[in-house]
Amino acid sequence: MTVTTMTPASSSARLPQQGESRRRPGSALRRLLPLLPALVLLVIFMAGPILWSVYIAFTNETLTGSASVNSRFIGLANFMKMFGDEDFRHSFLLTFVFVIGSAVVGQNTLGLIIALLQRGRGRAIRSVVNGVVIAAWVVPEVVAAACWFSFLSEEGTLNEFLGVFGLSQEWLYSAPMVAIILANIWRGTAFSMLVYSAALSDVPGDLLEAASVDGASTWRRFVNVTLPLIRRSILSNLMLITLQTLASFGLIYALTGGGPGTASQTTPLYMYEQAFRYFEIGYGSAMALVMLVIGAAFSLVYLRLIKVEA
């Protein structure tokens, strides 16, 4: 029987192998080299336009006229004009109402309710409900707007039904904000439903069963057991749908065009109007920068809350 003894020489021979990566500073660069084309594309097509838009927000850039050729740096003039613009303040208020009503209250609450109602149901029922809800999510915004226009217009389905009771009216003119909020809830609820369905599937059934044995009602089980366990999913969902709704444009533009007048003109529509209808690219970019900062602030708040919950 032969016994092999580890000598100091053999032990020291392995040290260079263990510290090999530390003695080769170029190894990390070589590993990142295959990612270089993707990084270049990100800089050109993402970081580049963002940085250019930030610069344009501080200039008097226009699409026509002398400023389109000889634009100049004007500092905070666009932002001072923006915060003194009554139409901008009106559009910002409508955006706030739209985000709260459509995302925070509408999609978030309805998605949670649908996910809760599907718990314990058969596969066939879940498949039908998921198919109906997700079908509204996958259609393009223009198609969703056309569906709701057909439903809410003066000769639409809703008025055909309400006309029997003498309650028909032009909903897109009398309640345009309600119309776009309902349309966006209808289209976007599927995302919240999927998030909450996944979160609820991770709630241990034995905890709910134990609470039920202790005499807790359905509501108490939801508040004291289910809600704390899915709180991080709620915050994550709120962050995502808030950012998505904050930048919503196509659905509103196709359904009401911001009208009648400016009754449903949210900030993205007003920004589009100033930049591409009145050709004030610098002013429109300033609004876009403000919206970017607001979206980033929402994200930081949500991420902070998620970190605290962790």
Backbone bond lengths (Angstrom), bond angles and torsions (degrees), N, CA, C in turn:
res aa  C-N    CA-C-N  psi(-1)  N-CA   C-N-CA  omega(-1)  CA-C   N-CA-C  phi
1 M - - - 1.475 - - 1.517 109.15 -
2 T 1.314 115.05 127.38 1.469 120.66 -175.77 1.512 109.50 -104.20
3 V 1.283 119.10 132.12 1.465 124.54 179.10 1.516 108.27 -110.16
4 T 1.317 114.09 125.34 1.467 119.32 179.10 1.514 109.54 -95.85
5 T 1.305 116.14 126.26 1.461 121.10 -177.83 1.515 109.83 -104.23
6 M 1.331 116.51 132.62 1.465 121.78 177.74 1.506 108.76 -78.10
7 T 1.306 116.09 116.08 1.453 121.53 -179.47 1.508 110.03 -93.57
8 P 1.316 118.35 158.29 1.468 121.08 176.18 1.508 112.42 -55.61
9 A 1.352 115.93 -33.92 1.466 118.20 -178.83 1.511 111.11 -65.63
10 S 1.392 115.21 -43.92 1.458 117.38 -179.57 1.507 111.40 -67.87
11 S 1.345 117.57 -32.30 1.468 120.47 178.48 1.507 111.01 -67.72
12 S 1.321 115.90 -40.92 1.465 118.35 -179.40 1.506 111.71 -71.63
13 A 1.369 116.21 -20.06 1.465 118.26 -179.51 1.514 111.50 -70.08
14 R 1.355 117.14 -23.05 1.460 119.80 -178.93 1.527 111.90 -85.57
15 L 1.337 117.80 -19.25 1.458 120.75 -177.74 1.524 112.74 -59.76
16 P 1.311 119.30 -42.22 1.467 117.78 178.15 1.521 112.26 -61.23
17 Q 1.373 117.24 -33.58 1.450 118.67 -179.87 1.526 110.70 -69.19
18 Q 1.349 117.49 -38.72 1.448 120.35 179.71 1.524 112.05 -68.22
19 G 1.304 118.28 -34.11 1.461 120.90 -178.84 1.502 113.36 -101.06
20 E 1.348 114.88 16.02 1.463 118.92 -174.42 1.520 111.57 -62.78
21 S 1.369 116.81 -43.61 1.457 118.54 -177.00 1.517 111.88 -66.92
22 R 1.343 116.41 -30.27 1.458 118.59 179.31 1.513 112.01 -73.36
23 R 1.330 117.09 -25.64 1.467 119.28 178.99 1.514 111.96 -89.00
24 R 1.335 117.23 1.51 1.455 119.78 178.71 1.529 109.73 -122.87
25 P 1.327 117.99 82.07 1.467 120.71 -177.63 1.515 112.95 -62.71
26 G 1.313 118.26 -20.02 1.455 119.98 -179.51 1.515 114.12 -82.89
27 S 1.359 117.55 -7.20 1.456 119.53 -178.05 1.521 111.31 -66.96
28 A 1.340 117.94 -39.44 1.467 120.70 178.41 1.523 110.56 -64.43
29 L 1.323 116.42 -38.63 1.461 120.26 178.87 1.519 111.23 -64.83
30 R 1.338 116.41 -38.55 1.464 119.61 179.05 1.526 111.34 -67.19
31 R 1.342 116.92 -34.45 1.463 119.30 177.31 1.531 111.99 -69.08
32 L 1.327 116.37 -30.78 1.462 120.11 179.53 1.521 112.96 -83.87
33 L 1.325 116.60 -12.82 1.462 120.17 -176.43 1.534 112.98 -58.30
34 P 1.351 120.54 -41.96 1.475 119.10 178.15 1.525 113.60 -62.75
35 L 1.353 117.57 -22.19 1.460 120.95 179.25 1.521 113.21 -84.47
36 L 1.328 116.94 -5.94 1.460 120.34 -175.36 1.527 113.39 -59.23
37 P 1.331 120.17 -44.44 1.483 118.34 178.04 1.525 112.89 -59.69
38 A 1.346 117.38 -40.91 1.466 120.04 178.77 1.519 110.95 -64.86
39 L 1.341 116.71 -40.19 1.460 119.77 178.51 1.520 111.67 -64.75
40 V 1.327 116.44 -39.13 1.463 120.00 178.01 1.520 111.05 -63.51
41 L 1.339 116.45 -42.40 1.463 120.48 178.60 1.529 111.28 -64.21
42 L 1.343 116.88 -39.63 1.462 119.85 177.92 1.524 111.42 -62.79
43 V 1.320 115.90 -42.31 1.464 119.65 179.54 1.521 111.17 -64.97
44 I 1.340 116.58 -42.37 1.464 120.34 -176.04 1.520 111.75 -71.58
45 F 1.334 117.18 -46.15 1.465 120.41 -170.39 1.531 114.08 -99.47
46 M 1.338 118.72 -9.05 1.459 120.03 177.53 1.520 111.40 -120.93
47 A 1.311 117.13 -62.52 1.465 119.73 -178.13 1.520 111.30 -65.19
48 G 1.345 116.28 -37.88 1.461 119.50 -179.31 1.514 113.09 -60.30
49 P 1.341 119.50 -55.51 1.470 120.14 178.56 1.520 113.32 -60.63
50 I 1.332 117.44 -36.25 1.470 119.24 179.59 1.524 110.35 -64.24
51 L 1.321 116.14 -47.71 1.465 119.65 179.69 1.532 111.39 -64.34
52 W 1.334 116.20 -37.00 1.469 119.34 178.14 1.532 110.44 -66.35
53 S 1.323 117.60 -39.87 1.462 121.20 178.63 1.525 111.00 -64.97
54 V 1.331 116.21 -38.31 1.465 119.55 176.94 1.525 110.04 -62.19
55 Y 1.323 116.96 -42.58 1.460 119.94 178.62 1.524 111.23 -65.14
56 I 1.344 116.97 -44.02 1.461 121.27 -178.57 1.529 110.90 -60.95
57 A 1.346 117.53 -31.79 1.460 120.74 -179.05 1.521 112.18 -62.29
58 F 1.318 117.87 -19.59 1.462 121.40 -179.41 1.532 111.78 -105.08
59 T 1.333 116.70 17.90 1.458 121.37 178.45 1.527 109.50 -124.72
60 N 1.343 115.79 174.25 1.462 121.13 176.67 1.531 110.90 -101.33
61 E 1.332 116.23 33.10 1.464 122.57 -177.22 1.531 111.13 -57.70
62 T 1.326 116.33 133.92 1.465 122.81 174.67 1.521 109.03 -134.37
63 L 1.341 115.73 166.93 1.463 120.16 177.59 1.515 112.47 -86.28
64 T 1.316 117.41 -19.22 1.467 121.74 178.59 1.519 108.99 -134.17
65 G 1.303 116.07 166.98 1.447 120.69 177.32 1.518 112.40 84.58
66 S 1.333 115.13 -175.06 1.466 120.59 -175.54 1.519 111.86 -68.07
67 A 1.339 117.12 -30.31 1.464 119.51 -178.54 1.521 112.29 -69.07
68 S 1.330 117.13 -19.07 1.463 118.98 177.58 1.520 111.26 -72.59
69 V 1.319 116.84 -21.22 1.465 121.78 -179.97 1.521 110.64 -103.11
70 N 1.323 115.84 -43.66 1.456 120.84 -176.47 1.530 110.32 -118.90
71 S 1.317 116.66 62.65 1.455 119.66 178.14 1.525 109.32 -71.16
72 R 1.309 115.37 150.56 1.460 119.48 -178.26 1.524 110.07 -136.74
73 F 1.301 114.82 158.56 1.454 121.99 179.74 1.526 109.11 -73.51
74 I 1.332 116.98 126.98 1.468 121.06 -177.93 1.526 111.72 -122.34
75 G 1.318 117.30 11.87 1.459 120.29 175.86 1.520 113.15 66.99
76 L 1.313 116.44 -129.97 1.466 122.56 -175.33 1.522 113.05 -93.64
77 A 1.327 117.23 15.71 1.464 119.77 -175.93 1.530 112.27 -61.01
78 N 1.335 117.38 -40.34 1.463 119.85 178.95 1.522 111.61 -63.73
79 F 1.319 116.80 -38.37 1.467 120.35 -178.92 1.527 111.17 -72.37
80 M 1.324 116.85 -36.73 1.459 119.82 176.08 1.523 110.65 -65.89
81 K 1.323 116.51 -39.61 1.463 120.64 175.92 1.523 110.90 -64.08
82 M 1.335 116.47 -39.79 1.459 121.64 -177.29 1.524 111.30 -63.28
83 F 1.326 116.76 -49.64 1.460 119.45 -175.60 1.529 111.96 -74.26
84 G 1.327 116.67 -13.66 1.460 119.93 172.49 1.510 112.66 -96.02
85 D 1.320 117.43 0.03 1.460 123.00 -178.03 1.528 109.30 -87.64
86 E 1.328 116.77 114.53 1.461 120.55 -179.46 1.523 111.87 -63.53
87 D 1.338 116.84 -35.83 1.459 120.22 179.07 1.525 111.49 -65.43
88 F 1.333 116.72 -36.82 1.462 119.37 177.10 1.520 110.83 -66.58
89 R 1.318 117.58 -43.85 1.466 120.29 178.84 1.522 110.69 -61.72
90 H 1.337 115.84 -38.92 1.463 119.75 177.50 1.528 110.67 -64.11
91 S 1.327 117.07 -44.04 1.465 120.50 -179.95 1.524 111.03 -66.27
92 F 1.323 117.05 -35.40 1.465 120.40 179.37 1.530 110.28 -67.80
93 L 1.323 117.63 -39.10 1.459 121.12 176.92 1.527 110.56 -63.66
94 L 1.331 116.83 -42.05 1.461 120.35 178.00 1.530 110.85 -64.83
95 T 1.323 116.63 -37.01 1.464 120.27 177.37 1.519 110.74 -63.51
96 F 1.316 116.04 -42.24 1.466 120.40 178.28 1.533 110.92 -62.23
97 V 1.332 116.68 -45.09 1.462 120.60 178.08 1.527 110.71 -62.98
98 F 1.323 116.11 -41.33 1.458 120.78 -179.47 1.525 111.68 -63.92
99 V 1.339 117.31 -43.13 1.468 120.97 -178.91 1.521 110.74 -67.69
100 I 1.332 117.13 -45.24 1.466 120.36 -179.33 1.530 110.67 -65.43
101 G 1.335 116.37 -48.37 1.451 119.39 -176.86 1.512 113.59 -69.91
102 S 1.335 116.65 -39.61 1.455 120.48 -174.52 1.521 112.78 -85.19
103 A 1.326 117.55 -46.64 1.470 120.96 -173.32 1.522 112.25 -92.90
104 V 1.334 116.12 -62.34 1.463 120.51 -171.48 1.524 111.32 -63.91
105 V 1.329 117.26 -44.73 1.461 120.70 -178.70 1.525 111.26 -91.45
106 G 1.329 117.14 -52.73 1.454 121.06 -171.34 1.508 115.14 -69.84
107 Q 1.330 117.28 -70.09 1.461 120.90 -175.79 1.516 111.95 -63.25
108 N 1.315 117.30 -42.96 1.457 120.79 -177.57 1.527 111.23 -63.26
109 T 1.330 116.72 -48.99 1.467 120.06 -177.25 1.521 111.74 -69.87
110 L 1.332 116.85 -46.67 1.460 119.66 -178.19 1.525 111.33 -65.36
111 G 1.334 117.20 -38.89 1.465 119.84 177.56 1.520 111.96 -62.34
112 L 1.347 116.80 -39.42 1.462 120.52 178.28 1.527 110.87 -67.86
113 I 1.330 116.85 -41.15 1.465 120.26 -179.82 1.526 110.72 -62.74
114 I 1.329 116.76 -45.45 1.470 119.78 -179.33 1.525 110.46 -63.72
115 A 1.342 116.76 -41.31 1.465 119.79 178.97 1.522 111.19 -63.65
116 L 1.333 117.14 -39.82 1.465 120.18 178.87 1.522 111.63 -66.81
117 L 1.340 116.39 -41.04 1.458 119.76 -178.93 1.527 112.30 -66.68
118 Q 1.328 117.06 -23.89 1.462 120.13 -179.17 1.522 113.45 -83.41
119 R 1.322 116.93 -12.32 1.469 119.50 -179.27 1.523 109.97 -65.64
120 G 1.310 115.44 129.89 1.454 120.79 178.70 1.514 114.91 80.05
121 R 1.328 117.85 -0.28 1.454 120.45 178.80 1.524 110.25 -84.01
122 G 1.327 115.93 162.50 1.451 120.84 179.63 1.511 112.35 -68.64
123 R 1.321 115.80 161.60 1.458 120.86 -178.28 1.516 111.81 -62.28
124 A 1.331 117.59 -36.53 1.461 120.59 -178.90 1.522 111.27 -64.13
125 I 1.330 116.18 -44.06 1.468 119.69 179.93 1.521 110.26 -65.10
126 R 1.336 117.01 -44.13 1.461 119.85 179.16 1.519 111.40 -62.28
127 S 1.316 117.80 -39.10 1.461 121.11 -179.87 1.521 111.53 -64.63
128 V 1.342 116.03 -41.97 1.468 119.61 -179.98 1.525 110.71 -65.77
129 V 1.339 116.36 -47.05 1.468 120.38 -179.06 1.521 110.67 -63.21
130 N 1.329 117.01 -46.96 1.464 119.98 179.25 1.519 111.34 -61.42
131 G 1.338 117.07 -40.36 1.458 119.97 179.79 1.512 112.61 -63.56
132 V 1.340 116.77 -41.93 1.466 120.41 -179.50 1.526 110.96 -67.22
133 V 1.333 116.45 -45.58 1.468 120.14 -177.05 1.523 111.28 -69.13
134 I 1.327 116.87 -43.35 1.461 120.00 -178.13 1.525 111.30 -70.51
135 A 1.330 117.70 -28.42 1.466 120.22 177.98 1.520 111.16 -59.36
136 A 1.330 116.76 -37.50 1.469 119.64 177.88 1.523 111.66 -70.19
137 W 1.327 116.39 -26.41 1.466 120.60 -177.46 1.522 111.94 -78.20
138 V 1.324 117.21 -34.65 1.461 120.09 -172.83 1.530 112.59 -85.14
139 V 1.338 118.27 -14.63 1.461 118.60 -179.88 1.525 109.20 -72.32
140 P 1.332 118.10 148.51 1.466 120.18 177.21 1.526 111.83 -61.83
141 E 1.326 115.88 156.86 1.458 120.37 -178.87 1.522 112.09 -59.59
142 V 1.320 116.65 -37.47 1.460 120.08 -179.06 1.525 110.58 -65.36
143 V 1.329 116.81 -39.48 1.465 120.25 178.20 1.519 110.38 -66.81
144 A 1.337 116.74 -42.13 1.462 119.99 177.30 1.525 111.03 -61.50
145 A 1.332 117.13 -40.70 1.460 120.68 178.00 1.526 111.05 -64.75
146 A 1.334 117.17 -39.42 1.463 120.34 178.56 1.530 111.04 -64.56
147 C 1.329 117.64 -38.49 1.467 121.20 177.86 1.520 110.84 -62.65
148 W 1.329 116.25 -45.64 1.457 119.12 -178.71 1.525 111.88 -73.39
149 F 1.311 117.70 -29.40 1.466 119.34 174.79 1.530 109.89 -65.19
150 S 1.324 116.33 -41.27 1.459 119.87 177.80 1.521 111.53 -66.23
151 F 1.313 116.88 -29.90 1.461 120.70 -179.01 1.524 112.13 -79.98
152 L 1.343 117.65 -36.54 1.460 121.16 -171.89 1.522 114.89 -104.34
153 S 1.320 118.61 -7.92 1.462 120.44 -177.16 1.529 110.89 -66.78
154 E 1.308 115.18 171.65 1.469 120.65 -175.31 1.525 112.02 -58.94
155 E 1.322 116.77 -35.51 1.458 120.95 178.58 1.527 111.55 -107.84
156 G 1.333 116.44 25.47 1.448 121.43 -176.86 1.513 114.06 -83.13
157 T 1.312 114.36 -178.66 1.463 121.41 -176.05 1.524 112.40 -62.48
158 L 1.331 117.16 -42.39 1.464 120.24 -178.01 1.525 111.30 -62.29
159 N 1.330 116.85 -44.16 1.461 119.55 -179.98 1.518 112.31 -69.95
160 E 1.309 117.17 -29.49 1.469 119.38 175.69 1.525 110.20 -63.16
161 F 1.319 116.30 -36.15 1.461 119.84 178.63 1.525 111.24 -77.80
162 L 1.345 116.81 -46.29 1.460 119.81 -177.40 1.524 112.90 -72.04
163 G 1.349 116.15 -20.90 1.461 118.97 179.12 1.515 112.92 -61.41
164 V 1.319 116.40 -26.14 1.471 120.31 177.45 1.523 110.38 -62.46
165 F 1.331 117.21 -32.15 1.466 121.79 -179.17 1.524 111.96 -101.38
166 G 1.343 117.27 6.70 1.458 120.86 179.52 1.512 114.08 70.75
167 L 1.330 117.96 28.80 1.473 122.45 -176.26 1.521 112.74 -112.68
168 S 1.301 118.81 8.42 1.461 120.50 -176.87 1.525 110.82 -70.46
169 Q 1.338 115.33 147.50 1.458 122.03 177.12 1.516 108.79 -160.93
170 E 1.316 116.59 173.23 1.458 121.56 178.99 1.523 108.54 -87.45
171 W 1.339 116.39 92.75 1.463 121.39 -172.13 1.517 112.60 -65.31
172 L 1.313 118.05 -34.14 1.462 120.71 -178.20 1.529 112.13 -70.14
173 Y 1.326 117.67 -14.82 1.459 122.00 176.57 1.523 111.80 -103.51
174 S 1.326 116.87 -35.30 1.458 119.73 -177.82 1.527 112.33 -83.84
175 A 1.319 118.34 -30.52 1.473 121.71 -178.03 1.524 110.10 -142.76
176 P 1.343 118.61 63.43 1.472 119.90 -176.17 1.525 113.59 -66.44
177 M 1.341 118.59 -35.50 1.458 120.04 179.80 1.527 110.79 -67.78
178 V 1.323 116.54 -39.24 1.461 119.56 176.66 1.524 109.88 -62.56
179 A 1.325 116.11 -38.81 1.465 120.54 -178.75 1.526 111.44 -63.37
180 I 1.336 117.62 -47.07 1.467 119.13 -177.11 1.526 110.94 -73.05
181 I 1.327 117.96 -31.28 1.462 120.32 176.81 1.522 110.45 -65.67
182 L 1.341 116.63 -46.94 1.459 120.29 179.46 1.530 111.50 -63.53
183 A 1.334 116.23 -40.62 1.464 119.94 -179.98 1.528 110.71 -64.18
184 N 1.317 117.25 -40.42 1.458 119.88 -179.16 1.523 111.43 -72.34
185 I 1.335 117.62 -34.64 1.462 120.59 174.58 1.523 110.01 -62.63
186 W 1.333 115.77 -46.25 1.462 120.64 -179.59 1.518 111.42 -59.05
187 R 1.315 116.29 -39.11 1.459 119.59 -176.17 1.530 112.68 -81.62
188 G 1.319 118.50 -33.55 1.464 119.82 -170.66 1.512 116.60 -102.10
189 T 1.348 117.95 -3.35 1.462 119.96 -176.31 1.520 112.31 -64.10
190 A 1.320 118.00 -28.54 1.466 121.05 -176.04 1.523 111.83 -57.69
191 F 1.329 117.37 -38.18 1.469 119.47 -179.11 1.523 110.59 -62.26
192 S 1.332 117.23 -47.15 1.465 120.46 179.05 1.524 110.69 -63.83
193 M 1.324 117.01 -38.88 1.459 120.49 179.02 1.529 111.03 -60.42
194 L 1.323 117.35 -43.61 1.463 120.91 -179.95 1.525 111.63 -66.46
195 V 1.343 116.55 -40.51 1.467 119.99 178.16 1.522 110.91 -61.49
196 Y 1.325 116.26 -46.49 1.465 119.85 -177.19 1.528 112.05 -74.04
197 S 1.307 118.01 -31.23 1.467 119.60 175.61 1.519 110.33 -62.61
198 A 1.334 116.07 -42.43 1.467 119.66 177.67 1.523 111.17 -66.60
199 A 1.334 117.13 -39.45 1.463 120.06 -179.66 1.527 111.60 -67.93
200 L 1.320 116.84 -41.37 1.470 120.31 -179.09 1.527 112.06 -67.92
201 S 1.327 115.77 -29.46 1.466 118.18 178.72 1.522 111.87 -67.35
202 D 1.337 117.88 -19.21 1.459 121.60 179.07 1.529 113.04 -91.44
203 V 1.342 116.99 -4.21 1.470 119.67 177.78 1.527 109.09 -75.27
204 P 1.322 119.42 120.72 1.471 121.28 -177.91 1.530 111.84 -60.04
205 G 1.313 115.95 128.10 1.457 119.60 179.74 1.513 113.30 -67.97
206 D 1.341 117.37 -27.15 1.459 119.05 -178.86 1.522 112.26 -68.56
207 L 1.354 116.58 -29.49 1.464 119.35 176.69 1.531 110.76 -66.84
208 L 1.337 115.85 -43.68 1.457 119.53 178.08 1.524 111.13 -65.18
209 E 1.316 115.36 -39.00 1.464 119.19 179.55 1.524 110.66 -66.61
210 A 1.330 117.09 -40.18 1.462 120.54 178.77 1.525 111.12 -64.77
211 A 1.356 116.31 -40.25 1.463 119.68 177.83 1.522 110.89 -65.21
212 S 1.328 116.23 -36.87 1.463 119.99 178.06 1.523 111.25 -66.07
213 V 1.318 116.71 -40.58 1.463 120.60 177.72 1.523 111.16 -63.83
214 D 1.336 116.52 -34.13 1.462 120.59 178.52 1.518 112.76 -75.17
215 G 1.332 116.87 -1.81 1.459 120.01 176.15 1.512 115.11 96.24
216 A 1.335 117.78 9.29 1.467 120.00 -179.91 1.522 110.44 -72.48
217 S 1.325 116.13 137.41 1.456 120.83 177.90 1.526 109.74 -74.44
218 T 1.337 115.36 172.59 1.471 119.83 179.06 1.516 110.93 -59.54
219 W 1.332 116.49 -41.75 1.461 120.35 -179.80 1.525 111.24 -65.89
220 R 1.337 117.31 -42.65 1.454 119.95 -179.84 1.519 111.17 -66.57
221 R 1.334 117.07 -36.42 1.470 119.36 176.79 1.524 110.30 -63.97
222 F 1.333 116.07 -38.51 1.463 119.01 179.78 1.530 111.00 -67.63
223 V 1.326 116.79 -44.98 1.466 120.91 -175.52 1.527 111.61 -72.23
224 N 1.312 117.12 -42.70 1.465 120.79 -171.84 1.524 114.60 -92.74
225 V 1.337 117.23 -20.30 1.464 119.52 -177.30 1.529 110.88 -116.47
226 T 1.326 116.40 -58.86 1.465 119.77 -173.07 1.520 112.10 -68.43
227 L 1.321 116.97 -49.93 1.467 120.48 -174.70 1.526 113.28 -59.42
228 P 1.330 120.21 -45.99 1.474 118.35 178.20 1.526 113.26 -62.11
229 L 1.329 117.42 -32.19 1.464 120.08 -177.23 1.526 112.53 -75.91
230 I 1.329 118.30 -24.84 1.465 120.63 -179.22 1.525 111.71 -107.53
231 R 1.321 117.89 14.17 1.463 120.95 -174.98 1.527 111.95 -62.08
232 R 1.318 117.20 -39.22 1.473 119.58 179.20 1.525 111.05 -65.97
233 S 1.345 116.66 -36.81 1.468 119.48 176.57 1.527 110.81 -66.11
234 I 1.320 117.43 -35.59 1.462 120.96 177.83 1.524 110.16 -63.29
235 L 1.319 116.52 -46.16 1.464 120.18 -179.47 1.526 111.28 -65.33
236 S 1.331 116.92 -41.66 1.466 120.03 178.37 1.524 110.92 -63.17
237 N 1.320 116.23 -42.96 1.462 120.23 179.30 1.518 111.02 -64.28
238 L 1.331 117.31 -42.96 1.463 120.89 179.17 1.529 111.13 -61.17
239 M 1.321 116.83 -40.57 1.457 119.55 179.48 1.526 110.96 -62.87
240 L 1.313 117.36 -46.01 1.461 120.95 -175.58 1.526 111.86 -68.37
241 I 1.335 117.40 -46.50 1.471 118.62 -177.45 1.522 111.55 -73.65
242 T 1.337 117.59 -26.77 1.470 119.57 175.52 1.517 110.49 -65.92
243 L 1.327 117.16 -46.49 1.462 120.31 179.41 1.527 111.19 -64.76
244 Q 1.331 116.37 -39.05 1.457 119.28 179.44 1.521 111.63 -66.55
245 T 1.314 117.58 -42.54 1.459 121.41 -178.39 1.520 111.26 -72.79
246 L 1.317 116.83 -33.09 1.460 120.70 179.77 1.521 111.63 -59.17
247 A 1.334 116.67 -33.26 1.470 121.36 -178.58 1.519 112.89 -100.98
248 S 1.327 118.40 12.58 1.461 120.98 -177.50 1.530 110.64 -63.17
249 F 1.323 115.54 130.27 1.470 120.39 -177.97 1.522 112.36 -134.66
250 G 1.333 117.08 -54.04 1.464 121.26 -170.41 1.511 113.86 -59.62
251 L 1.322 117.84 -43.57 1.463 121.39 -178.14 1.525 111.28 -63.19
252 I 1.337 116.50 -45.72 1.467 120.21 -178.88 1.519 110.35 -68.49
253 Y 1.316 116.80 -42.39 1.464 120.13 -178.03 1.521 111.09 -63.75
254 A 1.338 117.24 -39.88 1.459 120.48 -178.52 1.525 112.37 -76.07
255 L 1.338 117.36 -30.19 1.461 120.46 -175.30 1.522 112.67 -84.91
256 T 1.328 117.51 -48.59 1.469 120.13 -176.81 1.519 113.64 -124.14
257 G 1.348 117.23 -15.43 1.461 119.47 -176.57 1.514 113.03 65.82
258 G 1.337 117.25 16.94 1.463 121.07 -176.88 1.511 113.23 87.66
259 G 1.312 117.48 -5.09 1.454 121.56 -175.96 1.513 113.33 -96.12
260 P 1.344 114.37 -172.81 1.470 126.95 -0.35 1.526 111.46 -68.62
261 G 1.311 116.17 137.53 1.459 120.15 -172.89 1.512 109.58 66.68
262 T 1.327 115.74 -117.44 1.467 121.41 176.14 1.530 110.54 -121.49
263 A 1.334 117.11 25.74 1.462 121.10 -174.13 1.511 113.26 -67.14
264 S 1.325 118.02 -24.12 1.470 120.86 178.01 1.527 110.97 -130.56
265 Q 1.321 116.32 27.21 1.463 120.72 -178.15 1.522 109.60 -87.05
266 T 1.318 116.49 94.83 1.452 121.27 177.06 1.530 109.45 -75.42
267 T 1.321 116.35 172.13 1.469 120.27 -174.94 1.527 113.35 -60.36
268 P 1.352 120.82 -41.57 1.466 118.10 176.52 1.525 113.41 -58.24
269 L 1.338 118.11 -37.06 1.467 120.53 177.94 1.526 110.83 -70.63
270 Y 1.329 117.07 -40.32 1.466 119.95 178.94 1.523 110.33 -66.97
271 M 1.314 116.62 -37.71 1.459 121.16 176.80 1.524 110.75 -63.00
272 Y 1.318 116.39 -43.80 1.463 120.85 177.19 1.522 110.92 -61.57
273 E 1.318 116.74 -42.52 1.464 120.45 -179.17 1.526 111.22 -62.51
274 Q 1.315 117.53 -45.96 1.455 120.85 -178.82 1.526 112.03 -67.18
275 A 1.346 116.33 -37.06 1.462 119.40 -175.01 1.522 112.80 -81.00
276 F 1.339 118.32 -39.23 1.459 119.79 -170.51 1.529 114.39 -116.48
277 R 1.328 117.49 -10.51 1.458 118.90 173.33 1.516 111.05 -100.86
278 Y 1.333 115.96 -40.22 1.462 120.53 176.99 1.517 111.94 -102.03
279 F 1.348 117.43 1.20 1.470 124.72 170.87 1.527 113.93 65.71
280 E 1.344 118.23 20.30 1.465 121.94 177.80 1.526 109.04 -88.86
281 I 1.326 115.94 77.68 1.456 120.82 -175.77 1.532 111.56 -64.01
282 G 1.311 117.50 -41.24 1.460 120.53 179.12 1.511 112.10 -62.40
283 Y 1.337 116.51 -43.19 1.463 121.00 179.57 1.524 110.70 -67.04
284 G 1.319 117.17 -42.91 1.460 120.45 177.39 1.516 112.30 -63.66
285 S 1.328 117.48 -38.81 1.466 120.91 178.30 1.521 111.29 -66.29
286 A 1.330 116.96 -33.64 1.464 119.97 176.31 1.527 110.42 -63.54
287 M 1.326 116.80 -41.24 1.472 119.92 176.41 1.523 110.77 -63.82
288 A 1.331 116.08 -42.08 1.465 119.46 179.07 1.524 110.83 -61.55
289 L 1.325 117.24 -38.09 1.458 120.61 179.01 1.522 110.90 -66.13
290 V 1.323 116.76 -40.48 1.462 120.34 177.52 1.524 110.42 -63.20
291 M 1.343 116.94 -43.01 1.463 120.30 178.28 1.523 111.09 -64.03
292 L 1.326 116.75 -35.84 1.467 120.57 177.11 1.520 110.82 -64.10
293 V 1.317 116.40 -42.08 1.469 120.49 179.40 1.526 110.02 -65.79
294 I 1.329 117.10 -40.73 1.467 120.43 179.22 1.525 110.45 -64.30
295 G 1.335 116.92 -43.72 1.459 120.01 176.73 1.519 111.87 -61.41
296 A 1.337 116.92 -40.85 1.463 120.27 177.93 1.524 111.04 -64.76
297 A 1.343 117.24 -37.15 1.463 120.49 178.52 1.528 110.83 -64.93
298 F 1.348 116.81 -43.86 1.461 120.16 175.83 1.530 110.42 -58.05
299 S 1.328 116.39 -44.23 1.465 120.49 -178.60 1.520 111.25 -62.50
300 L 1.318 117.08 -42.94 1.461 120.15 -179.52 1.525 111.54 -64.44
301 V 1.341 116.28 -39.07 1.468 119.68 178.49 1.522 110.46 -63.35
302 Y 1.341 115.98 -48.24 1.459 119.71 -179.73 1.525 111.76 -63.45
303 L 1.336 116.31 -43.38 1.461 119.67 -179.74 1.523 110.81 -64.51
304 R 1.320 116.25 -36.73 1.467 119.81 177.60 1.528 110.75 -64.26
305 L 1.344 115.96 -42.53 1.461 119.81 178.50 1.529 111.14 -64.74
306 I 1.340 116.08 -40.02 1.462 119.29 177.78 1.528 110.99 -63.54
307 K 1.327 116.07 -39.97 1.477 120.14 179.02 1.522 110.90 -64.54
308 V 1.345 116.46 -39.68 1.463 119.93 178.30 1.524 110.71 -64.90
309 E 1.363 115.88 -39.98 1.455 119.27 179.45 1.527 112.10 -66.02
310 A 1.350 115.32 -31.76 1.464 118.52 179.45 1.514 111.65 -67.37
